[in-house]
Amino acid sequence: MPKLLKRIAFCVITTLLVLAVLEGGSRLVGHVEYPPDPLVEGQQSSRGRKRQYDPLLFWRLRPNQHDERSGRVTNSLGLRGPEVPAKQESEFRILSLGESSTYGWKIPYEDCYSALLEQRLGSVEGKQVRVINAGVPGYTVVQGCVYLEYHGVALDPDAVLLYFGYNDFLNVAFREKRDALGGRGAGGLTDLELFEQRRRFGNRLTDWMYRHSNLVRLVGSLVHRADVPTARMPDGDAAVRAQSNMPRVPEDDRWTALEGILDLCESRGIELIIVVPWYLGFEDHAPLLRRFASEHGVTIVDLPSMLESVPDERQRYFLDLSHPNEEGHRQIARAIAGVLADGPKKR
C-alpha cells in the first residue's frame, strides 16, 4: 500500500509540474484574451468595446468606461453613474433594474429617470435616497433576476425598481445575432434555458478554467472550441433559423423570473416595485406585469395608464419606438416619484 500511495503521489506531482511548465510556456507564447472567441459575433465594434462576457448574465457592461465627450460612462462595478459607496444608516437605497431605457440610451446620465427620481424623492422614511442605475441595454427580466441574485442583493437595496418588457419579446435569433455569444451554445435557447445551461457545474468549471488558465484559452482558441458546448442544438445556426419566432422570454418564463425576483426580495426584506414600461406603440408586455402585481400584492407603477394624459403627440417623448428622450425620462421619474412619495408600501 505505501508503494501504491507513493506512485500515485509521484504521478500527481509529475502531472502538476508538467501542467505548470506548459502553463508557463503558453504565457511566454503570449497572453490569450478571455474569452478566446469574439464577445458578440457580427456586432458593432462600439458595442463590443462596451461589453464583456459573463458566463451567467451572457454579457455585462465593462467597468470604468469613459467617453471623450461625456466623461465617465460606467463605474468600477460596470454600472452607469457615479461610484457606489458603502451604505450608510441614513441612506434609503433603491436598485433600479432594467434595459436600455433604464440605462438611458443616448441620454446624459443626469437626465435618466433613475437620476431624476433620486432628485425628486430627496428622502424616504427620513432617509436620504440613493438610486443605483443597474440598467443594461438588451437585458431581459431573466437577466434582471440573475443580476439581482448574484450581484444586486450585495448592494443592500431597500427597494428594487423593475423595468423590463420590450427585450423579452425579441426572438432568440435576434439575441444570437446581436447580443449572445456566437459558438457558445446559445443557439435556439430561450434566456432561461441558456442560463440554466450555463450554471451547471460542468459549464461553471470549464468557464473557471478558461478564466484562470492561459494554456486552456490557448488550446481552446487553437481548436476553435468555446467554453460552453452546445447541449441540445448541434447545428446552432440552423436551430436559430428554425426557431426564429421563439421569444427570448416566453410568458411562463417571464412569470418564473418575476417570482424569482419577488422571492429574493421577500427573503431579504426588500420592497419590490414593478414599473410597467412606457413604449411608443408596444404594450404586449403590460398585461402579465399587471396580473402578477395584482396577484402578489406588489407595488406597481403603471406608466402606460398613468401617462395616458400626456399631450397627444406621444412621439415627442421618444427617440424611437422604445427609448424615451429627456422629456420622456422626466415624465417617467415624475410618475414613479408620485407612487413612492410616501415610501414603498410594506406588505
C-alpha positions in Angstrom: 0.0 0.0 0.0 2.7 2.5 0.8 4.3 1.9 -2.6 1.0 2.4 -4.3 0.5 5.7 -2.5 4.0 6.8 -3.4 3.3 6.0 -7.1 0.0 7.9 -7.0 1.7 10.9 -5.3 4.6 10.8 -7.9 2.1 10.7 -10.8 0.1 13.6 -9.3 3.2 15.7 -8.6 4.6 15.0 -12.1 1.3 15.9 -13.8 1.1 19.1 -11.9 4.7 20.0 -12.8 4.1 19.3 -16.4 1.0 21.4 -16.4 2.8 24.2 -14.6 5.6 24.1 -17.3 3.0 24.1 -20.1 1.1 27.0 -18.5 4.3 29.0 -18.1 5.2 28.2 -21.7 1.9 29.3 -23.0 2.3 32.6 -21.3 5.7 33.0 -23.0 4.0 32.4 -26.3 1.6 35.3 -25.5 -1.5 36.2 -23.4 -4.7 34.8 -24.9 -7.8 37.0 -24.2 -10.7 35.7 -22.3 -12.9 34.5 -23.8 -10.8 33.3 -26.8 -13.6 33.9 -29.3 -15.2 37.3 -30.1 -17.7 38.6 -27.5 -20.5 39.1 -29.9 -20.2 37.9 -33.5 -21.2 40.4 -36.1 -22.0 43.2 -33.6 -20.9 46.7 -34.0 -17.3 47.3 -32.8 -18.5 50.1 -30.5 -20.9 47.8 -28.7 -18.2 45.2 -28.2 -15.9 47.7 -26.5 -18.7 48.5 -24.0 -19.5 44.9 -23.1 -17.7 42.0 -21.6 -18.5 38.3 -21.4 -20.3 37.0 -18.3 -20.9 33.2 -18.0 -24.3 33.6 -16.4 -25.6 37.0 -17.5 -24.3 36.4 -21.1 -22.7 39.9 -21.1 -22.2 42.9 -18.7 -21.1 46.4 -19.2 -17.4 46.9 -18.9 -16.4 48.8 -15.8 -14.7 52.2 -15.8 -15.7 53.2 -19.3 -15.1 56.8 -20.3 -16.4 58.8 -23.2 -14.4 61.7 -24.7 -17.4 63.9 -24.7 -19.4 63.0 -21.6 -16.6 61.6 -19.4 -17.3 58.6 -17.2 -19.9 56.2 -18.5 -19.7 53.3 -16.0 -18.2 53.0 -12.6 -16.0 50.3 -11.2 -19.0 47.9 -10.9 -19.9 48.3 -14.5 -23.0 50.3 -13.7 -23.9 53.6 -15.2 -23.4 56.6 -12.9 -21.1 57.5 -10.0 -19.3 55.1 -7.7 -21.5 53.3 -5.2 -20.1 53.9 -1.7 -20.7 51.7 1.4 -24.3 52.1 2.5 -24.9 54.4 5.4 -27.6 54.0 8.1 -29.1 57.3 7.0 -29.5 56.1 3.4 -32.5 54.6 1.6 -31.2 52.7 -1.3 -33.1 51.9 -4.5 -31.7 49.5 -7.0 -33.1 50.4 -10.5 -33.0 47.3 -12.7 -33.9 47.4 -16.4 -32.9 47.6 -20.0 -31.7 50.4 -22.3 -34.5 52.7 -21.2 -33.3 52.4 -17.6 -29.6 52.7 -18.7 -30.6 55.9 -20.6 -29.8 55.1 -24.2 -28.4 58.3 -25.9 -29.4 60.2 -22.8 -26.9 62.0 -20.4 -26.8 60.3 -17.0 -28.2 63.2 -15.1 -31.3 63.1 -17.4 -32.0 59.4 -16.8 -35.2 58.6 -14.9 -33.1 56.9 -12.1 -31.1 60.1 -11.5 -34.1 62.3 -11.8 -36.0 60.1 -9.3 -33.2 60.4 -6.8 -33.5 64.2 -7.0 -37.3 64.2 -6.9 -37.7 61.9 -3.9 -34.9 63.5 -1.8 -35.7 61.4 1.2 -37.9 58.5 2.1 -38.8 57.4 5.6 -36.5 60.2 6.8 -33.5 58.8 5.0 -31.6 60.2 2.0 -32.4 58.4 -1.2 -29.8 56.9 -3.5 -30.9 55.4 -6.7 -28.4 53.0 -8.3 -28.8 52.7 -12.1 -28.3 49.0 -13.0 -29.9 49.2 -16.4 -28.1 47.3 -19.2 -29.0 47.6 -22.9 -30.5 44.4 -24.2 -31.4 42.9 -20.9 -34.5 40.8 -20.2 -36.3 40.1 -17.0 -34.4 36.8 -16.7 -31.1 38.7 -16.8 -32.5 41.1 -14.2 -33.3 38.2 -11.9 -29.9 36.7 -12.3 -28.2 40.0 -11.8 -30.2 40.6 -8.6 -29.3 37.2 -7.2 -25.6 37.2 -8.0 -24.8 41.0 -7.7 -27.7 43.2 -6.8 -28.5 41.9 -3.3 -24.9 42.6 -2.4 -25.6 46.3 -2.8 -28.0 46.1 0.1 -31.0 47.8 -1.5 -34.1 48.8 0.5 -36.2 48.7 -2.7 -35.9 47.3 -6.2 -37.4 49.0 -9.2 -38.1 46.6 -12.1 -38.4 48.0 -15.7 -38.4 45.2 -18.3 -40.5 44.4 -21.3 -39.5 45.0 -24.9 -36.5 42.8 -25.0 -38.4 39.8 -23.5 -40.4 39.6 -26.8 -37.4 39.8 -29.1 -36.7 36.3 -30.6 -33.7 34.2 -29.8 -32.3 34.7 -33.3 -32.0 38.4 -32.6 -30.1 37.7 -29.4 -27.9 35.2 -31.2 -27.1 37.8 -33.9 -26.6 40.9 -31.8 -26.3 40.0 -28.1 -25.3 36.5 -27.3 -22.0 34.7 -27.7 -21.8 33.0 -31.1 -20.5 29.5 -30.8 -21.2 29.2 -27.0 -24.2 27.0 -27.1 -26.8 29.9 -27.3 -28.4 28.7 -30.5 -32.2 28.2 -30.2 -32.3 28.5 -26.4 -34.5 31.0 -24.5 -32.8 33.2 -21.9 -33.9 31.0 -19.1 -32.8 27.8 -20.8 -29.5 29.4 -21.6 -29.0 30.5 -18.0 -29.9 27.0 -16.7 -27.3 25.5 -19.1 -24.6 28.0 -18.1 -25.0 27.4 -14.3 -24.5 23.7 -14.5 -21.4 22.5 -12.6 -19.5 21.3 -15.7 -20.0 24.5 -17.5 -19.1 26.6 -14.5 -15.9 24.5 -14.0 -15.0 24.8 -17.7 -15.5 28.6 -17.6 -13.4 28.9 -14.5 -10.6 27.1 -16.3 -10.8 29.4 -19.2 -10.8 32.4 -17.0 -7.7 31.4 -15.0 -5.6 29.3 -17.4 -3.8 30.9 -20.4 -3.0 27.3 -21.5 -6.7 26.3 -21.6 -7.5 29.5 -23.5 -4.7 28.9 -26.0 -5.7 25.3 -26.6 -9.4 26.4 -26.9 -8.5 29.0 -29.5 -6.3 26.7 -31.5 -9.1 24.1 -31.9 -11.9 26.7 -32.2 -13.7 25.4 -29.2 -15.9 27.5 -26.9 -16.0 27.1 -23.2 -19.8 26.2 -23.1 -20.7 23.4 -25.6 -24.0 23.3 -27.4 -26.1 21.0 -25.3 -29.1 20.2 -27.4 -28.5 22.2 -30.6 -25.6 20.7 -32.6 -26.4 23.0 -35.5 -26.8 26.3 -33.7 -27.4 28.4 -36.8 -30.0 26.1 -38.3 -31.7 25.8 -34.9 -32.0 29.6 -34.6 -33.4 29.9 -38.1 -35.9 27.1 -37.4 -37.0 28.8 -34.1 -36.9 32.3 -35.4 -40.2 33.1 -33.7 -39.2 31.8 -30.3 -39.1 34.8 -27.9 -36.2 35.2 -25.6 -38.5 35.1 -22.6 -41.8 33.2 -23.2 -44.7 34.1 -20.9 -44.2 31.2 -18.5 -40.5 32.2 -18.2 -41.4 35.8 -17.5 -43.7 34.7 -14.7 -41.0 32.4 -13.3 -38.4 35.2 -13.4 -40.8 37.6 -11.6 -41.4 35.0 -8.9 -37.7 34.6 -8.5 -37.2 38.3 -8.1 -40.0 38.5 -5.6 -38.7 35.6 -3.6 -35.2 37.2 -3.4 -36.7 40.5 -2.3 -39.0 39.0 0.3 -36.2 36.8 1.8 -34.1 39.9 2.4 -36.8 42.4 3.4 -36.5 44.4 0.1 -39.6 46.1 -1.3 -40.3 45.2 -5.0 -41.8 47.9 -7.2 -42.8 46.8 -10.7 -42.7 49.5 -13.3 -44.8 48.8 -16.4 -42.5 50.2 -19.1 -43.7 53.0 -21.4 -43.1 52.4 -25.1 -44.4 54.0 -28.2 -46.9 51.7 -29.8 -46.0 48.5 -27.9 -47.9 47.2 -24.8 -47.8 43.4 -25.2 -45.7 43.3 -22.0 -48.2 45.1 -19.8 -51.0 42.5 -19.0 -48.7 40.0 -17.4 -47.0 42.6 -15.2 -50.3 44.0 -14.1 -51.7 40.5 -13.3 -48.5 39.5 -11.4 -48.6 42.7 -9.3 -52.3 42.2 -8.5 -52.0 38.6 -7.5 -48.9 39.1 -5.3 -49.8 42.5 -3.8 -46.7 44.1 -5.3 -46.4 47.9 -5.6 -46.9 48.8 -9.3 -46.2 52.0 -11.3 -48.3 51.5 -14.4 -46.7 54.0 -16.8 -48.9 53.4 -19.9 -52.0 54.1 -17.8 -50.6 56.9 -15.7 -49.2 58.7 -18.8 -52.2 58.5 -21.0 -52.9 62.1 -20.1 -49.7 63.4 -21.6 -50.2 65.6 -24.8 -51.4 63.7 -27.9 -48.1 63.8 -29.7 -46.6 61.0 -27.7 -43.7 60.6 -30.2 -42.2 63.8 -28.9 -41.3 61.9 -25.7 -39.4 59.2 -27.6 -36.2 58.9 -29.6 -37.7 55.9 -31.4 -40.3 53.2 -30.7 -38.9 52.1 -27.4 -36.4 54.7 -26.0 -37.7 57.8 -24.2 -35.9 61.1 -24.7 -35.0 63.6 -21.9 -38.6 64.7 -21.6 -39.8 61.1 -21.6 -37.4 60.3 -18.7 -38.8 63.3 -16.8 -42.3 62.0 -17.2 -41.3 58.6 -16.0 -39.4 59.9 -13.0 -42.4 62.1 -12.1 -44.8 59.1 -12.3 -42.6 56.8 -10.2 -42.0 59.6 -7.6 -45.7 60.1 -7.3 -46.2 56.5 -6.3 -43.2 56.4 -4.0 -43.5 59.8 -2.4 -44.8 58.3 0.9 -42.3 55.4 0.8 -42.8 51.9 -0.5 -45.9 50.2 0.8 -44.7 47.3 3.0 -46.8 44.2 2.8 
